[in-house]
């Protein structure tokens, strides 16, 4: 967007430059009245806070010969793997959720009671195609939890949650105080599919222990 003098706004300039090459990583995040946790963070817990739902515009074709794709809203169900905060030169930040997305574009199913079912053994947006995108903005995420279908263990019923006692307090998002140090953005985004040993932290006010990753991790106090 240009102002009256034809000068680009600072926000547009920052977006065009891309984020800083250092980012923050979280294992829990409060947004939209819900407290999300990554799969690794809630391992061993009795509660489930890693379920993510979003409805996004997706192009589709009527047939293989169709040259005019149509944009339609498609429901996506996922499990939260990672939380990364991008910093645009201190002017603003954008928090992204990386998720494992069940393939709901082709594998749709309902149980005998009419409940939708999802299957996480059949994933989509895994990086195999050029247009795959496992990330969404945290502000677009809604929380669900998954109940396993006793008749078929590979399928789960997503149950949508409506935050209680949620008041409109503006657009600010709230992060937990426990977070990882600043780390190299290339390492966080360009994952080769393996777990990256970046840092380990706990909730007892103990300083995180930064683990080596071939010298690629950058820690800023």
C-alpha positions as CSV (number, residue, x, y, z in Angstrom):
1,X,0.0,0.0,0.0
2,X,1.3,3.5,-0.9
3,X,0.6,6.7,0.9
4,X,-0.4,9.9,-0.9
5,X,3.2,10.6,-1.9
6,X,3.6,7.1,-3.5
7,X,5.9,5.9,-0.6
8,X,5.4,2.3,0.6
9,X,4.3,1.9,4.2
10,X,6.8,0.6,6.7
11,X,4.8,-2.6,7.1
12,X,4.9,-3.4,3.4
13,X,8.7,-2.7,3.4
14,X,9.2,-5.1,6.3
15,X,7.1,-7.8,4.7
16,X,9.0,-7.4,1.4
17,X,12.3,-7.8,3.2
18,X,11.2,-11.0,5.0
19,X,11.6,-11.8,8.7
20,X,14.8,-11.6,10.6
21,X,16.9,-14.7,10.5
22,X,16.4,-15.3,14.2
23,X,13.1,-16.5,15.6
24,X,11.6,-17.6,18.9
25,X,10.2,-21.1,19.4
26,X,7.5,-22.0,21.9
27,X,6.1,-25.2,23.2
28,X,2.8,-23.6,24.3
29,X,0.8,-20.6,23.2
30,X,-2.4,-18.9,24.3
31,X,-4.5,-17.5,21.4
32,X,-8.2,-17.3,20.6
33,X,-9.1,-18.1,24.2
34,X,-7.3,-21.5,24.1
35,X,-4.0,-22.7,25.4
36,X,-2.3,-24.8,22.7
37,X,0.5,-27.2,23.4
38,X,2.8,-29.0,21.0
39,X,2.7,-32.8,20.8
40,X,6.0,-33.1,22.4
41,X,5.0,-30.8,25.3
42,X,1.9,-32.7,26.2
43,X,3.5,-36.1,25.9
44,X,2.6,-38.0,29.1
45,X,-0.1,-35.5,30.1
46,X,-3.7,-36.6,30.6
47,X,-5.1,-33.5,28.8
48,X,-5.0,-32.9,25.1
49,X,-4.3,-29.4,23.8
50,X,-2.5,-30.1,20.5
51,X,-5.6,-30.5,18.2
52,X,-5.9,-27.7,15.6
53,X,-8.8,-26.9,13.2
54,X,-9.0,-24.4,10.5
55,X,-11.1,-23.7,7.4
56,X,-9.0,-22.4,4.5
57,X,-9.4,-21.6,0.8
58,X,-8.1,-24.3,-1.4
59,X,-8.1,-24.6,-5.2
60,X,-9.7,-27.7,-6.7
61,X,-10.4,-29.0,-10.2
62,X,-13.5,-30.7,-11.5
63,X,-11.4,-33.2,-13.5
64,X,-7.8,-33.8,-14.7
65,X,-8.6,-31.9,-17.9
66,X,-10.0,-28.9,-16.1
67,X,-7.9,-25.8,-16.5
68,X,-10.0,-23.5,-14.3
69,X,-9.5,-24.3,-10.6
70,X,-12.1,-23.1,-8.2
71,X,-11.4,-21.8,-4.7
72,X,-13.5,-23.3,-1.9
73,X,-13.3,-23.4,1.8
74,X,-12.0,-26.8,3.1
75,X,-11.9,-27.9,6.7
76,X,-8.5,-29.0,7.9
77,X,-7.8,-31.0,11.1
78,X,-4.3,-31.2,12.5
79,X,-2.0,-31.8,15.4
80,X,0.4,-29.1,16.6
81,X,4.1,-29.9,16.0
82,X,5.9,-26.6,16.4
83,X,5.3,-22.9,17.3
84,X,7.6,-20.3,15.7
85,X,7.4,-16.5,16.1
86,X,8.8,-14.5,13.1
87,X,10.1,-11.1,13.9
88,X,9.8,-8.4,11.2
89,X,12.6,-6.0,12.3
90,X,10.9,-5.2,15.6
91,X,7.9,-3.6,13.9
92,X,5.6,-6.5,14.3
93,X,5.8,-10.3,14.9
94,X,3.8,-13.2,13.4
95,X,3.4,-16.5,15.2
96,X,3.1,-19.6,13.0
97,X,1.8,-23.1,13.9
98,X,3.3,-26.1,12.1
99,X,0.9,-29.0,12.1
100,X,0.5,-32.6,11.0
101,X,-2.6,-32.3,8.8
102,X,-5.0,-35.3,8.2
103,X,-5.9,-35.7,4.6
104,X,-9.5,-34.4,4.6
105,X,-9.5,-33.5,0.9
106,X,-9.8,-37.1,-0.2
107,X,-10.4,-39.2,2.8
108,X,-13.7,-38.2,4.4
109,X,-15.8,-40.5,6.5
110,X,-18.6,-40.4,9.0
111,X,-19.5,-42.9,11.7
112,X,-22.9,-44.5,12.2
113,X,-24.0,-41.5,14.3
114,X,-23.1,-39.0,11.6
115,X,-19.9,-37.7,13.3
116,X,-17.0,-36.7,11.0
117,X,-13.9,-38.9,11.2
118,X,-10.2,-38.1,10.4
119,X,-7.3,-40.4,9.9
120,X,-3.7,-39.3,10.8
121,X,-2.1,-42.2,9.1
122,X,-3.0,-40.4,5.9
123,X,-1.4,-37.0,6.0
124,X,-1.4,-34.0,3.6
125,X,1.0,-31.1,3.2
126,X,4.0,-33.2,4.1
127,X,6.4,-31.4,1.8
128,X,6.3,-33.8,-1.0
129,X,4.6,-31.3,-3.4
130,X,5.6,-27.8,-4.3
131,X,2.4,-26.2,-2.9
132,X,2.5,-28.1,0.4
133,X,2.3,-25.7,3.4
134,X,2.2,-27.2,6.9
135,X,2.2,-23.7,8.6
136,X,-0.8,-21.5,9.5
137,X,-1.0,-18.3,11.5
138,X,-1.7,-18.9,15.2
139,X,-4.5,-16.4,15.0
140,X,-6.3,-18.7,12.5
141,X,-6.2,-21.8,14.7
142,X,-9.2,-23.2,16.6
143,X,-8.9,-26.0,19.1
144,X,-10.3,-29.5,18.8
145,X,-9.6,-32.7,20.6
146,X,-9.7,-36.2,19.1
147,X,-11.7,-39.2,20.4
148,X,-10.6,-42.5,19.0
149,X,-13.1,-44.6,17.2
150,X,-13.3,-47.9,19.1
151,X,-14.4,-49.9,16.1
152,X,-11.4,-48.6,14.0
153,X,-8.4,-47.4,15.9
154,X,-7.0,-45.4,12.9
155,X,-9.9,-43.0,12.9
156,X,-10.7,-40.2,15.3
157,X,-13.8,-38.0,15.9
158,X,-12.8,-34.3,16.2
159,X,-14.6,-32.5,18.9
160,X,-14.7,-28.7,18.6
161,X,-14.1,-26.6,21.7
162,X,-15.8,-23.2,22.4
163,X,-13.7,-21.1,24.8
164,X,-15.6,-20.2,28.0
165,X,-15.4,-16.9,29.7
166,X,-13.7,-15.3,26.7
167,X,-13.9,-11.5,26.5
168,X,-12.9,-9.3,23.6
169,X,-9.6,-7.6,24.6
170,X,-8.3,-6.5,21.3
171,X,-6.0,-8.3,18.8
172,X,-3.1,-9.0,21.2
173,X,-2.0,-12.6,21.5
174,X,-0.6,-13.9,24.8
175,X,2.4,-16.2,24.9
176,X,3.6,-18.4,27.8
177,X,6.6,-17.1,29.7
178,X,8.5,-20.4,29.2
179,X,10.1,-20.2,25.8
180,X,13.2,-21.3,23.9
181,X,16.0,-18.8,23.2
182,X,16.3,-17.0,19.9
183,X,17.4,-19.5,17.2
184,X,18.4,-19.5,13.6
185,X,15.3,-19.3,11.4
186,X,16.7,-21.5,8.6
187,X,17.2,-24.3,11.1
188,X,13.6,-24.0,12.4
189,X,11.9,-23.8,9.0
190,X,14.1,-26.0,6.8
191,X,13.6,-29.2,8.8
192,X,14.6,-32.4,7.0
193,X,11.9,-34.3,8.8
194,X,14.0,-35.3,11.8
195,X,13.6,-33.8,15.3
196,X,16.0,-30.9,15.7
197,X,17.7,-30.8,19.1
198,X,17.6,-27.1,19.7
199,X,17.0,-26.5,23.4
200,X,15.6,-28.1,26.5
201,X,13.6,-26.2,29.1
202,X,11.3,-26.9,32.0
203,X,8.9,-24.9,34.2
204,X,11.1,-24.7,37.3
205,X,12.8,-21.5,36.3
206,X,15.9,-23.4,35.2
207,X,17.8,-21.9,32.4
208,X,17.4,-23.8,29.1
209,X,20.3,-26.0,28.0
210,X,21.2,-25.3,24.4
211,X,22.1,-28.4,22.5
212,X,24.5,-28.4,19.5
213,X,23.2,-28.7,15.9
214,X,26.3,-28.6,13.7
215,X,26.9,-25.0,14.7
216,X,23.6,-23.8,13.2
217,X,21.9,-22.7,16.3
218,X,22.2,-19.0,17.2
219,X,21.4,-18.1,20.8
220,X,21.0,-14.5,21.9
221,X,20.7,-13.6,25.6
